[in-house]
Amino acid sequence: MDLLPTDTTTEIRDRGPEVAVLPVGSFEQHGEFLPLATDTVIACTIAAELAAAHPVRVLAPVTVSCSHEHAAWPGTVSISATTLSAVVRDIAASAGARKLVIVNAHGGNYVLGNVVQEAGGAMALFPGIQDWLDARAAAGLETSMDTDMHAGELETSILLHAHPELVRPGYETADWIADDRRHLLSRGLDAYTESGVVGRPSLASARKGQVLLASLARSFGEYL
């Protein structure tokens, strides 16, 4: 499983791509059947798809981010929004690219939207909500974006396609619906699920994951 870029400094110098892609994931619980690094794996997988279809340079991922809503589960590690924004800004300043696209795979990284807004056009955030909606529709996902919140149909499908060796048994019977999460930010996710899952992973398939990634690669062209 190759999730890190392997370019040499000479190769970067010779290609000189103007757009760099920064995968941002997290290190948090994803139920009993997906690894703590799920969001990072997904961000890196999306970035690899983008690089295969577009002239961009993929950077090493940010692997720990803002996962405070998952703090009740063992293994979850977080940094503050202030730290995450500072790390991303430092990377953008030193990457040597004209533009930086953040590929964010963790919904709790709200601060990244502000970082991009403050960059004055030098950054973009991908995928956007419409990109996800288009990808979900193309793949025929049966759960809505709100219902499929965490370790559900979408995330499990992408891993079943791109990294099936990371998916443990149990996703077939792990469905949990909690559409009313109005106090999530103050109470944490454990107020709404004991397993850490919110969604229907039983509906996941490798085919859906493949179509999801292909759709995102197409959507990315508009960002360039």
LUMDOGU-538987 format. One record per residue (C-alpha): residue number from 1; residue in one letter; x, y, z. Coordinates in pm, 1 decimal, decimal comma. Example, Ala and Ser with C-alpha at 12.3 -4.5 7.8 and 13.67 -1.06 7.14 Angstrom:
% LUMDOGU-538987
1/a/1230,0/-450,0/780,0
2/s/1367,0/-106,0/714,0
% end
This chain:
% LUMDOGU-538987
1/m/0,0/0,0/0,0
2/d/174,7/312,1/-126,6
3/l/21,2/623,4/31,0
4/l/326,0/850,9/36,1
5/p/468,5/1034,9/-266,7
6/t/801,5/896,6/-384,7
7/d/924,8/1185,3/-602,8
8/t/1285,6/1293,1/-575,7
9/t/1385,5/1658,5/-555,2
10/t/1524,6/1636,0/-908,6
11/e/1194,2/1507,3/-1045,0
12/i/1006,1/1791,3/-879,6
13/r/1253,0/2043,6/-1017,8
14/d/1222,4/1909,2/-1371,5
15/r/843,1/1884,6/-1374,5
16/g/780,5/2204,4/-1183,9
17/p/403,8/2155,1/-1139,8
18/e/220,6/2475,2/-1052,6
19/v/-47,4/2308,5/-841,9
20/a/29,1/2107,7/-528,1
21/v/-224,3/1878,8/-362,8
22/l/-218,8/1835,3/15,6
23/p/-414,3/1538,2/154,7
24/v/-556,7/1608,9/499,6
25/g/-698,7/1319,3/697,6
26/s/-737,1/1238,5/1064,7
27/f/-652,4/973,7/1323,8
28/e/-983,0/876,2/1479,9
29/q/-1211,9/582,4/1543,5
30/h/-1408,8/440,9/1251,3
31/g/-1597,1/166,9/1430,0
32/e/-1464,4/-185,5/1471,1
33/f/-1402,0/-256,1/1102,3
34/l/-1214,3/45,5/960,5
35/p/-872,3/170,3/1078,3
36/l/-804,6/486,5/1274,0
37/a/-623,0/621,3/967,9
38/t/-929,1/583,9/741,1
39/d/-963,9/954,0/659,2
40/t/-594,2/985,4/579,3
41/v/-607,0/678,0/356,6
42/i/-909,3/820,6/174,2
43/a/-749,3/1164,5/131,8
44/c/-433,7/1005,2/-10,2
45/t/-637,4/778,0/-237,4
46/i/-832,9/1073,0/-376,9
47/a/-509,7/1269,2/-425,0
48/a/-356,7/978,7/-618,4
49/e/-661,8/967,5/-845,9
50/l/-628,8/1340,1/-909,5
51/a/-258,2/1310,5/-990,6
52/a/-327,5/1027,0/-1234,6
53/a/-568,9/1246,6/-1429,0
54/h/-431,1/1599,3/-1386,2
55/p/-90,1/1775,3/-1378,5
56/v/-55,7/1818,8/-1001,4
57/r/205,2/1730,5/-741,1
58/v/93,1/1534,2/-436,7
59/l/244,0/1629,4/-101,1
60/a/283,3/1408,0/204,0
61/p/-41,3/1397,9/406,2
62/v/-141,0/1568,2/727,4
63/t/-237,8/1264,1/933,1
64/v/-373,1/1414,2/1257,6
65/s/-636,4/1686,4/1264,7
66/c/-947,1/1804,7/1452,8
67/s/-1120,1/1490,0/1581,2
68/h/-1239,3/1610,4/1919,1
69/e/-1593,3/1477,9/1865,2
70/h/-1445,1/1125,3/1864,2
71/a/-1246,0/1165,3/2186,9
72/a/-1453,4/905,6/2374,4
73/w/-1304,0/619,7/2170,3
74/p/-954,6/477,3/2230,9
75/g/-693,2/559,9/1969,7
76/t/-833,3/894,1/1859,3
77/v/-574,5/1174,4/1851,5
78/s/-646,7/1542,7/1782,2
79/i/-479,3/1875,3/1734,7
80/s/-647,3/2213,1/1773,9
81/a/-800,6/2407,7/1487,3
82/t/-536,6/2675,0/1549,3
83/t/-257,5/2420,4/1507,0
84/l/-410,4/2268,3/1193,2
85/s/-454,1/2605,6/1026,7
86/a/-94,1/2701,7/1111,9
87/v/41,3/2372,2/974,5
88/v/-149,0/2408,6/646,5
89/r/-39,6/2769,4/603,5
90/d/324,8/2676,0/667,1
91/i/305,2/2395,2/413,1
92/a/149,3/2625,9/155,1
93/a/422,4/2884,1/210,4
94/s/704,1/2634,3/163,7
95/a/566,1/2396,9/-102,2
96/g/704,5/2595,7/-394,5
97/a/381,2/2577,2/-593,4
98/r/171,0/2860,5/-730,2
99/k/-149,9/2708,5/-592,3
100/l/-231,2/2461,1/-315,6
101/v/-539,3/2238,7/-320,5
102/i/-633,6/2084,7/14,0
103/v/-794,1/1742,5/-26,4
104/n/-984,8/1709,8/299,7
105/a/-1137,7/1376,9/399,1
106/h/-1249,2/1462,9/754,6
107/g/-1570,7/1657,3/804,6
108/g/-1459,6/1796,4/1139,7
109/n/-1185,4/2009,8/985,3
110/y/-1413,8/2310,9/957,8
111/v/-1126,5/2555,1/994,3
112/l/-985,3/2460,8/652,8
113/g/-1263,9/2657,5/485,2
114/n/-1145,9/2971,2/664,4
115/v/-782,4/2901,8/574,5
116/v/-874,3/2881,0/206,7
117/q/-1089,9/3194,0/220,0
118/e/-808,4/3391,0/378,8
119/a/-558,2/3275,8/112,8
120/g/-701,5/3514,5/-143,7
121/g/-725,2/3265,2/-428,8
122/a/-395,0/3088,0/-364,3
123/m/-571,8/2781,2/-219,4
124/a/-874,6/2566,4/-291,4
125/l/-1060,4/2306,7/-83,9
126/f/-1163,3/1978,3/-245,1
127/p/-1397,8/1794,9/-258,8
128/g/-1676,4/2047,6/-211,1
129/i/-2026,8/1949,7/-105,5
130/q/-2150,1/1940,0/-465,6
131/d/-1852,9/1724,1/-567,8
132/w/-1948,6/1471,9/-301,4
133/l/-2316,2/1486,1/-399,9
134/d/-2232,4/1429,2/-766,9
135/a/-2003,6/1138,6/-677,2
136/r/-2264,0/981,1/-452,0
137/a/-2525,5/1006,0/-725,1
138/a/-2291,9/860,4/-987,9
139/a/-2209,5/564,3/-764,3
140/g/-2571,0/501,2/-670,4
141/l/-2522,0/538,6/-297,1
142/e/-2845,6/461,4/-117,6
143/t/-2789,4/666,4/197,9
144/s/-2808,1/1044,0/207,0
145/m/-2503,5/1256,6/286,0
146/d/-2652,0/1340,8/627,2
147/t/-2733,2/982,3/719,2
148/d/-2399,4/852,6/589,0
149/m/-2199,1/1053,7/839,7
150/h/-1920,5/827,5/965,3
151/a/-1779,2/485,1/871,4
152/g/-2079,8/434,3/647,6
153/e/-2153,6/345,6/288,2
154/l/-1917,0/596,7/126,1
155/e/-1603,7/549,5/336,0
156/t/-1636,3/172,2/344,7
157/s/-1691,6/159,6/-32,5
158/i/-1376,3/358,6/-108,3
159/l/-1165,0/131,8/111,3
160/l/-1325,8/-184,7/-28,1
161/h/-1218,0/-69,2/-374,0
162/a/-878,1/89,2/-310,1
163/h/-753,1/-88,5/4,2
164/p/-970,0/-393,1/80,2
165/e/-699,9/-534,8/306,0
166/l/-780,0/-258,5/557,4
167/v/-1148,0/-348,1/596,4
168/r/-1210,9/-587,1/884,1
169/p/-1516,0/-814,4/910,6
170/g/-1826,8/-667,4/1068,6
171/y/-1925,4/-380,6/839,8
172/e/-2207,5/-596,5/701,3
173/t/-2396,0/-575,8/1033,0
174/a/-2278,9/-239,9/1171,6
175/d/-2555,3/-7,7/1041,8
176/w/-2658,3/269,2/1280,1
177/i/-2887,7/562,1/1200,6
178/a/-2872,8/885,5/1401,9
179/d/-2996,6/1165,5/1175,6
180/d/-3075,1/1401,5/1463,8
181/r/-2731,1/1510,2/1587,3
182/r/-2815,2/1868,0/1668,9
183/h/-2577,9/1889,4/1969,4
184/l/-2285,3/1702,9/1813,7
185/l/-2037,6/1988,2/1854,7
186/s/-2094,2/2020,2/2228,9
187/r/-2174,6/1660,5/2326,6
188/g/-1952,1/1460,4/2092,8
189/l/-2041,6/1167,3/1869,5
190/d/-2069,0/921,1/2157,8
191/a/-2399,1/1086,6/2251,2
192/y/-2545,8/943,5/1929,9
193/t/-2373,5/608,5/1872,5
194/e/-2212,0/344,4/2092,4
195/s/-2015,3/179,8/1810,7
196/g/-1883,8/499,7/1653,9
197/v/-2066,1/425,7/1328,5
198/v/-2332,2/656,4/1185,0
199/g/-2458,1/528,3/850,9
200/r/-2515,7/205,8/659,1
201/p/-2181,5/39,7/582,4
202/s/-2369,8/-278,5/492,1
203/l/-2458,2/-112,2/160,2
204/a/-2092,7/-53,2/67,5
205/s/-1925,6/-216,9/-231,9
206/a/-1597,6/-195,3/-418,2
207/r/-1781,3/-96,1/-736,2
208/k/-1935,4/204,8/-561,2
209/g/-1591,8/306,0/-434,9
210/q/-1445,1/290,3/-784,1
211/v/-1720,7/509,1/-930,4
212/l/-1695,2/755,8/-641,5
213/l/-1325,7/811,8/-705,3
214/a/-1370,4/841,7/-1081,5
215/s/-1640,0/1105,1/-1033,5
216/l/-1421,0/1307,6/-798,8
217/a/-1134,9/1300,4/-1049,6
218/r/-1369,3/1443,3/-1313,9
219/s/-1500,5/1714,6/-1080,5
220/f/-1147,7/1825,1/-995,7
221/g/-1090,6/1958,0/-1347,3
222/e/-1299,6/2265,9/-1265,8
223/y/-1070,6/2350,3/-974,9
224/l/-774,7/2379,5/-1210,8
% end
